[in-house]
Amino acid sequence: MSLKLYANLISQPSRAAEWVLRLKKQEHEFVATDFGSATFTSPQFLAMNPNGLIPVLQ
């Protein structure tokens, strides 16, 4: 099972999460999320992170 990283590379915490996954050679899918999009308030995203923040590792 592959991991999914919901992130935006403008965000420092997102860059750190991506960096660690690459450093550990962990296979993952990067899902780019745009700030201000409806993604952060969607029920599916809020189920992963009730705070509506990134990064989210699923």
PDB file of N, CA, C and O in Angstrom, chain B, residues numbered from 101:
ATOM      1  N   MET B 101       0.849  -1.181   0.000  1.00  0.00           N
ATOM      2  CA  MET B 101       0.000   0.000   0.000  1.00  0.00           C
ATOM      3  C   MET B 101       0.892   1.241   0.000  1.00  0.00           C
ATOM      4  O   MET B 101       1.798   1.377   0.822  1.00  0.00           O
ATOM      5  N   SER B 102       0.617   2.117  -0.920  1.00  0.00           N
ATOM      6  CA  SER B 102       1.401   3.340  -1.050  1.00  0.00           C
ATOM      7  C   SER B 102       0.795   4.453  -0.200  1.00  0.00           C
ATOM      8  O   SER B 102      -0.423   4.545  -0.046  1.00  0.00           O
ATOM      9  N   LEU B 103       1.649   5.276   0.336  1.00  0.00           N
ATOM     10  CA  LEU B 103       1.199   6.425   1.113  1.00  0.00           C
ATOM     11  C   LEU B 103       0.822   7.569   0.187  1.00  0.00           C
ATOM     12  O   LEU B 103       1.326   7.670  -0.932  1.00  0.00           O
ATOM     13  N   LYS B 104      -0.066   8.426   0.661  1.00  0.00           N
ATOM     14  CA  LYS B 104      -0.416   9.655  -0.045  1.00  0.00           C
ATOM     15  C   LYS B 104      -0.087  10.824   0.863  1.00  0.00           C
ATOM     16  O   LYS B 104      -0.480  10.854   2.029  1.00  0.00           O
ATOM     17  N   LEU B 105       0.639  11.786   0.313  1.00  0.00           N
ATOM     18  CA  LEU B 105       0.966  13.001   1.049  1.00  0.00           C
ATOM     19  C   LEU B 105       0.202  14.150   0.414  1.00  0.00           C
ATOM     20  O   LEU B 105       0.485  14.546  -0.717  1.00  0.00           O
ATOM     21  N   TYR B 106      -0.766  14.682   1.144  1.00  0.00           N
ATOM     22  CA  TYR B 106      -1.520  15.854   0.697  1.00  0.00           C
ATOM     23  C   TYR B 106      -0.750  17.064   1.203  1.00  0.00           C
ATOM     24  O   TYR B 106      -0.612  17.264   2.410  1.00  0.00           O
ATOM     25  N   ALA B 107      -0.247  17.873   0.267  1.00  0.00           N
ATOM     26  CA  ALA B 107       0.639  18.955   0.677  1.00  0.00           C
ATOM     27  C   ALA B 107       0.724  20.025  -0.399  1.00  0.00           C
ATOM     28  O   ALA B 107       0.229  19.859  -1.514  1.00  0.00           O
ATOM     29  N   ASN B 108       1.368  21.132  -0.030  1.00  0.00           N
ATOM     30  CA  ASN B 108       1.681  22.213  -0.958  1.00  0.00           C
ATOM     31  C   ASN B 108       3.114  22.619  -0.643  1.00  0.00           C
ATOM     32  O   ASN B 108       3.438  22.929   0.504  1.00  0.00           O
ATOM     33  N   LEU B 109       3.972  22.618  -1.660  1.00  0.00           N
ATOM     34  CA  LEU B 109       5.394  22.862  -1.408  1.00  0.00           C
ATOM     35  C   LEU B 109       5.705  24.289  -0.977  1.00  0.00           C
ATOM     36  O   LEU B 109       6.844  24.581  -0.613  1.00  0.00           O
ATOM     37  N   ILE B 110       4.727  25.180  -1.009  1.00  0.00           N
ATOM     38  CA  ILE B 110       4.917  26.520  -0.450  1.00  0.00           C
ATOM     39  C   ILE B 110       4.990  26.432   1.078  1.00  0.00           C
ATOM     40  O   ILE B 110       5.641  27.250   1.729  1.00  0.00           O
ATOM     41  N   SER B 111       4.317  25.437   1.631  1.00  0.00           N
ATOM     42  CA  SER B 111       4.252  25.240   3.080  1.00  0.00           C
ATOM     43  C   SER B 111       5.520  24.551   3.586  1.00  0.00           C
ATOM     44  O   SER B 111       5.882  23.484   3.089  1.00  0.00           O
ATOM     45  N   GLN B 112       6.193  25.147   4.563  1.00  0.00           N
ATOM     46  CA  GLN B 112       7.411  24.552   5.121  1.00  0.00           C
ATOM     47  C   GLN B 112       7.144  23.183   5.737  1.00  0.00           C
ATOM     48  O   GLN B 112       7.935  22.269   5.505  1.00  0.00           O
ATOM     49  N   PRO B 113       6.071  22.988   6.512  1.00  0.00           N
ATOM     50  CA  PRO B 113       5.815  21.647   7.041  1.00  0.00           C
ATOM     51  C   PRO B 113       5.580  20.615   5.932  1.00  0.00           C
ATOM     52  O   PRO B 113       5.953  19.451   6.079  1.00  0.00           O
ATOM     53  N   SER B 114       4.970  21.037   4.833  1.00  0.00           N
ATOM     54  CA  SER B 114       4.770  20.127   3.702  1.00  0.00           C
ATOM     55  C   SER B 114       6.101  19.742   3.079  1.00  0.00           C
ATOM     56  O   SER B 114       6.322  18.578   2.745  1.00  0.00           O
ATOM     57  N   ARG B 115       6.986  20.715   2.921  1.00  0.00           N
ATOM     58  CA  ARG B 115       8.317  20.426   2.363  1.00  0.00           C
ATOM     59  C   ARG B 115       9.084  19.474   3.271  1.00  0.00           C
ATOM     60  O   ARG B 115       9.774  18.575   2.791  1.00  0.00           O
ATOM     61  N   ALA B 116       8.966  19.667   4.569  1.00  0.00           N
ATOM     62  CA  ALA B 116       9.660  18.792   5.519  1.00  0.00           C
ATOM     63  C   ALA B 116       9.137  17.358   5.421  1.00  0.00           C
ATOM     64  O   ALA B 116       9.921  16.410   5.436  1.00  0.00           O
ATOM     65  N   ALA B 117       7.835  17.200   5.323  1.00  0.00           N
ATOM     66  CA  ALA B 117       7.249  15.863   5.201  1.00  0.00           C
ATOM     67  C   ALA B 117       7.702  15.191   3.907  1.00  0.00           C
ATOM     68  O   ALA B 117       8.051  14.010   3.911  1.00  0.00           O
ATOM     69  N   GLU B 118       7.700  15.932   2.807  1.00  0.00           N
ATOM     70  CA  GLU B 118       8.153  15.399   1.516  1.00  0.00           C
ATOM     71  C   GLU B 118       9.634  15.019   1.594  1.00  0.00           C
ATOM     72  O   GLU B 118      10.040  13.974   1.086  1.00  0.00           O
ATOM     73  N   TRP B 119      10.427  15.863   2.224  1.00  0.00           N
ATOM     74  CA  TRP B 119      11.861  15.620   2.355  1.00  0.00           C
ATOM     75  C   TRP B 119      12.138  14.328   3.128  1.00  0.00           C
ATOM     76  O   TRP B 119      12.982  13.529   2.720  1.00  0.00           O
ATOM     77  N   VAL B 120      11.436  14.124   4.233  1.00  0.00           N
ATOM     78  CA  VAL B 120      11.639  12.925   5.046  1.00  0.00           C
ATOM     79  C   VAL B 120      11.235  11.675   4.267  1.00  0.00           C
ATOM     80  O   VAL B 120      11.938  10.665   4.311  1.00  0.00           O
ATOM     81  N   LEU B 121      10.117  11.734   3.559  1.00  0.00           N
ATOM     82  CA  LEU B 121       9.688  10.577   2.773  1.00  0.00           C
ATOM     83  C   LEU B 121      10.717  10.236   1.698  1.00  0.00           C
ATOM     84  O   LEU B 121      11.013   9.064   1.467  1.00  0.00           O
ATOM     85  N   ARG B 122      11.259  11.255   1.047  1.00  0.00           N
ATOM     86  CA  ARG B 122      12.289  11.010   0.025  1.00  0.00           C
ATOM     87  C   ARG B 122      13.582  10.497   0.658  1.00  0.00           C
ATOM     88  O   ARG B 122      14.217   9.586   0.128  1.00  0.00           O
ATOM     89  N   LEU B 123      13.964  11.079   1.781  1.00  0.00           N
ATOM     90  CA  LEU B 123      15.187  10.666   2.467  1.00  0.00           C
ATOM     91  C   LEU B 123      15.123   9.193   2.866  1.00  0.00           C
ATOM     92  O   LEU B 123      16.109   8.465   2.756  1.00  0.00           O
ATOM     93  N   LYS B 124      13.961   8.770   3.326  1.00  0.00           N
ATOM     94  CA  LYS B 124      13.762   7.381   3.748  1.00  0.00           C
ATOM     95  C   LYS B 124      13.419   6.457   2.576  1.00  0.00           C
ATOM     96  O   LYS B 124      13.193   5.261   2.761  1.00  0.00           O
ATOM     97  N   LYS B 125      13.383   7.032   1.363  1.00  0.00           N
ATOM     98  CA  LYS B 125      13.051   6.273   0.147  1.00  0.00           C
ATOM     99  C   LYS B 125      11.716   5.551   0.288  1.00  0.00           C
ATOM    100  O   LYS B 125      11.554   4.414  -0.154  1.00  0.00           O
ATOM    101  N   GLN B 126      10.769   6.238   0.913  1.00  0.00           N
ATOM    102  CA  GLN B 126       9.426   5.700   1.109  1.00  0.00           C
ATOM    103  C   GLN B 126       8.584   5.998  -0.129  1.00  0.00           C
ATOM    104  O   GLN B 126       8.416   7.156  -0.510  1.00  0.00           O
ATOM    105  N   GLU B 127       8.064   4.961  -0.744  1.00  0.00           N
ATOM    106  CA  GLU B 127       7.207   5.154  -1.909  1.00  0.00           C
ATOM    107  C   GLU B 127       5.944   5.891  -1.474  1.00  0.00           C
ATOM    108  O   GLU B 127       5.288   5.501  -0.508  1.00  0.00           O
ATOM    109  N   HIS B 128       5.615   6.954  -2.193  1.00  0.00           N
ATOM    110  CA  HIS B 128       4.428   7.729  -1.848  1.00  0.00           C
ATOM    111  C   HIS B 128       3.941   8.507  -3.065  1.00  0.00           C
ATOM    112  O   HIS B 128       4.669   8.714  -4.036  1.00  0.00           O
ATOM    113  N   GLU B 129       2.701   8.922  -2.976  1.00  0.00           N
ATOM    114  CA  GLU B 129       2.102   9.769  -4.008  1.00  0.00           C
ATOM    115  C   GLU B 129       1.951  11.168  -3.425  1.00  0.00           C
ATOM    116  O   GLU B 129       1.401  11.339  -2.338  1.00  0.00           O
ATOM    117  N   PHE B 130       2.443  12.167  -4.154  1.00  0.00           N
ATOM    118  CA  PHE B 130       2.310  13.556  -3.722  1.00  0.00           C
ATOM    119  C   PHE B 130       1.030  14.115  -4.327  1.00  0.00           C
ATOM    120  O   PHE B 130       0.883  14.154  -5.549  1.00  0.00           O
ATOM    121  N   VAL B 131       0.105  14.548  -3.474  1.00  0.00           N
ATOM    122  CA  VAL B 131      -1.153  15.131  -3.935  1.00  0.00           C
ATOM    123  C   VAL B 131      -1.087  16.626  -3.649  1.00  0.00           C
ATOM    124  O   VAL B 131      -1.209  17.062  -2.505  1.00  0.00           O
ATOM    125  N   ALA B 132      -0.893  17.401  -4.713  1.00  0.00           N
ATOM    126  CA  ALA B 132      -0.775  18.856  -4.561  1.00  0.00           C
ATOM    127  C   ALA B 132      -2.131  19.448  -4.199  1.00  0.00           C
ATOM    128  O   ALA B 132      -3.133  19.188  -4.865  1.00  0.00           O
ATOM    129  N   THR B 133      -2.148  20.238  -3.149  1.00  0.00           N
ATOM    130  CA  THR B 133      -3.369  20.917  -2.720  1.00  0.00           C
ATOM    131  C   THR B 133      -3.138  22.420  -2.799  1.00  0.00           C
ATOM    132  O   THR B 133      -2.122  22.928  -2.325  1.00  0.00           O
ATOM    133  N   ASP B 134      -4.075  23.114  -3.393  1.00  0.00           N
ATOM    134  CA  ASP B 134      -3.954  24.560  -3.566  1.00  0.00           C
ATOM    135  C   ASP B 134      -4.599  25.287  -2.397  1.00  0.00           C
ATOM    136  O   ASP B 134      -5.715  24.967  -1.988  1.00  0.00           O
ATOM    137  N   PHE B 135      -3.880  26.271  -1.867  1.00  0.00           N
ATOM    138  CA  PHE B 135      -4.433  27.092  -0.792  1.00  0.00           C
ATOM    139  C   PHE B 135      -5.656  27.838  -1.311  1.00  0.00           C
ATOM    140  O   PHE B 135      -5.662  28.322  -2.443  1.00  0.00           O
ATOM    141  N   GLY B 136      -6.673  27.927  -0.493  1.00  0.00           N
ATOM    142  CA  GLY B 136      -7.884  28.641  -0.862  1.00  0.00           C
ATOM    143  C   GLY B 136      -8.862  27.814  -1.671  1.00  0.00           C
ATOM    144  O   GLY B 136      -9.932  28.301  -2.039  1.00  0.00           O
ATOM    145  N   SER B 137      -8.508  26.568  -1.954  1.00  0.00           N
ATOM    146  CA  SER B 137      -9.422  25.727  -2.721  1.00  0.00           C
ATOM    147  C   SER B 137     -10.443  25.086  -1.787  1.00  0.00           C
ATOM    148  O   SER B 137     -10.297  25.112  -0.565  1.00  0.00           O
ATOM    149  N   ALA B 138     -11.460  24.521  -2.383  1.00  0.00           N
ATOM    150  CA  ALA B 138     -12.509  23.865  -1.599  1.00  0.00           C
ATOM    151  C   ALA B 138     -12.022  22.559  -0.981  1.00  0.00           C
ATOM    152  O   ALA B 138     -12.721  21.964  -0.161  1.00  0.00           O
ATOM    153  N   THR B 139     -10.849  22.114  -1.360  1.00  0.00           N
ATOM    154  CA  THR B 139     -10.299  20.861  -0.836  1.00  0.00           C
ATOM    155  C   THR B 139     -10.246  20.867   0.686  1.00  0.00           C
ATOM    156  O   THR B 139     -10.585  19.869   1.323  1.00  0.00           O
ATOM    157  N   PHE B 140      -9.828  21.973   1.266  1.00  0.00           N
ATOM    158  CA  PHE B 140      -9.611  22.043   2.711  1.00  0.00           C
ATOM    159  C   PHE B 140     -10.903  21.983   3.524  1.00  0.00           C
ATOM    160  O   PHE B 140     -10.872  21.664   4.712  1.00  0.00           O
ATOM    161  N   THR B 141     -12.019  22.284   2.902  1.00  0.00           N
ATOM    162  CA  THR B 141     -13.292  22.262   3.624  1.00  0.00           C
ATOM    163  C   THR B 141     -14.179  21.100   3.195  1.00  0.00           C
ATOM    164  O   THR B 141     -15.313  20.983   3.658  1.00  0.00           O
ATOM    165  N   SER B 142     -13.675  20.243   2.317  1.00  0.00           N
ATOM    166  CA  SER B 142     -14.481  19.105   1.866  1.00  0.00           C
ATOM    167  C   SER B 142     -14.599  18.085   2.997  1.00  0.00           C
ATOM    168  O   SER B 142     -13.679  17.947   3.803  1.00  0.00           O
ATOM    169  N   PRO B 143     -15.712  17.377   3.063  1.00  0.00           N
ATOM    170  CA  PRO B 143     -15.883  16.360   4.110  1.00  0.00           C
ATOM    171  C   PRO B 143     -14.798  15.280   4.064  1.00  0.00           C
ATOM    172  O   PRO B 143     -14.383  14.773   5.106  1.00  0.00           O
ATOM    173  N   GLN B 144     -14.340  14.927   2.860  1.00  0.00           N
ATOM    174  CA  GLN B 144     -13.306  13.898   2.729  1.00  0.00           C
ATOM    175  C   GLN B 144     -11.990  14.367   3.354  1.00  0.00           C
ATOM    176  O   GLN B 144     -11.323  13.600   4.050  1.00  0.00           O
ATOM    177  N   PHE B 145     -11.618  15.628   3.106  1.00  0.00           N
ATOM    178  CA  PHE B 145     -10.371  16.146   3.667  1.00  0.00           C
ATOM    179  C   PHE B 145     -10.497  16.327   5.176  1.00  0.00           C
ATOM    180  O   PHE B 145      -9.570  16.005   5.918  1.00  0.00           O
ATOM    181  N   LEU B 146     -11.627  16.836   5.632  1.00  0.00           N
ATOM    182  CA  LEU B 146     -11.821  17.044   7.071  1.00  0.00           C
ATOM    183  C   LEU B 146     -11.865  15.723   7.833  1.00  0.00           C
ATOM    184  O   LEU B 146     -11.578  15.689   9.030  1.00  0.00           O
ATOM    185  N   ALA B 147     -12.221  14.636   7.153  1.00  0.00           N
ATOM    186  CA  ALA B 147     -12.180  13.317   7.793  1.00  0.00           C
ATOM    187  C   ALA B 147     -10.731  12.889   8.035  1.00  0.00           C
ATOM    188  O   ALA B 147     -10.446  12.175   8.997  1.00  0.00           O
ATOM    189  N   MET B 148      -9.815  13.325   7.160  1.00  0.00           N
ATOM    190  CA  MET B 148      -8.393  12.996   7.330  1.00  0.00           C
ATOM    191  C   MET B 148      -7.737  13.901   8.365  1.00  0.00           C
ATOM    192  O   MET B 148      -6.910  13.448   9.155  1.00  0.00           O
ATOM    193  N   ASN B 149      -8.109  15.190   8.360  1.00  0.00           N
ATOM    194  CA  ASN B 149      -7.564  16.158   9.314  1.00  0.00           C
ATOM    195  C   ASN B 149      -8.671  17.145   9.678  1.00  0.00           C
ATOM    196  O   ASN B 149      -8.952  18.063   8.907  1.00  0.00           O
ATOM    197  N   PRO B 150      -9.297  16.974  10.829  1.00  0.00           N
ATOM    198  CA  PRO B 150     -10.403  17.850  11.233  1.00  0.00           C
ATOM    199  C   PRO B 150     -10.027  19.328  11.314  1.00  0.00           C
ATOM    200  O   PRO B 150     -10.904  20.189  11.265  1.00  0.00           O
ATOM    201  N   ASN B 151      -8.739  19.630  11.438  1.00  0.00           N
ATOM    202  CA  ASN B 151      -8.303  21.027  11.470  1.00  0.00           C
ATOM    203  C   ASN B 151      -8.251  21.643  10.082  1.00  0.00           C
ATOM    204  O   ASN B 151      -8.156  22.863   9.952  1.00  0.00           O
ATOM    205  N   GLY B 152      -8.312  20.817   9.041  1.00  0.00           N
ATOM    206  CA  GLY B 152      -8.277  21.322   7.674  1.00  0.00           C
ATOM    207  C   GLY B 152      -6.926  21.887   7.277  1.00  0.00           C
ATOM    208  O   GLY B 152      -6.852  22.825   6.483  1.00  0.00           O
ATOM    209  N   LEU B 153      -5.855  21.322   7.824  1.00  0.00           N
ATOM    210  CA  LEU B 153      -4.503  21.815   7.552  1.00  0.00           C
ATOM    211  C   LEU B 153      -3.679  20.773   6.804  1.00  0.00           C
ATOM    212  O   LEU B 153      -3.999  19.584   6.806  1.00  0.00           O
ATOM    213  N   ILE B 154      -2.613  21.247   6.164  1.00  0.00           N
ATOM    214  CA  ILE B 154      -1.671  20.340   5.520  1.00  0.00           C
ATOM    215  C   ILE B 154      -0.333  20.438   6.230  1.00  0.00           C
ATOM    216  O   ILE B 154      -0.073  21.450   6.882  1.00  0.00           O
ATOM    217  N   PRO B 155       0.506  19.457   6.137  1.00  0.00           N
ATOM    218  CA  PRO B 155       0.390  18.242   5.344  1.00  0.00           C
ATOM    219  C   PRO B 155      -0.453  17.177   6.042  1.00  0.00           C
ATOM    220  O   PRO B 155      -0.609  17.169   7.263  1.00  0.00           O
ATOM    221  N   VAL B 156      -0.986  16.283   5.219  1.00  0.00           N
ATOM    222  CA  VAL B 156      -1.722  15.122   5.711  1.00  0.00           C
ATOM    223  C   VAL B 156      -1.103  13.898   5.053  1.00  0.00           C
ATOM    224  O   VAL B 156      -0.952  13.851   3.832  1.00  0.00           O
ATOM    225  N   LEU B 157      -0.753  12.924   5.851  1.00  0.00           N
ATOM    226  CA  LEU B 157      -0.203  11.672   5.339  1.00  0.00           C
ATOM    227  C   LEU B 157      -1.252  10.594   5.533  1.00  0.00           C
ATOM    228  O   LEU B 157      -1.689  10.320   6.650  1.00  0.00           O
ATOM    229  N   GLN B 158      -1.642   9.995   4.435  1.00  0.00           N
ATOM    230  CA  GLN B 158      -2.694   8.971   4.501  1.00  0.00           C
ATOM    231  C   GLN B 158      -2.119   7.644   4.075  1.00  0.00           C
ATOM    232  O   GLN B 158      -2.832   6.640   4.055  1.00  0.00           O
TER     233      GLN B 158
END
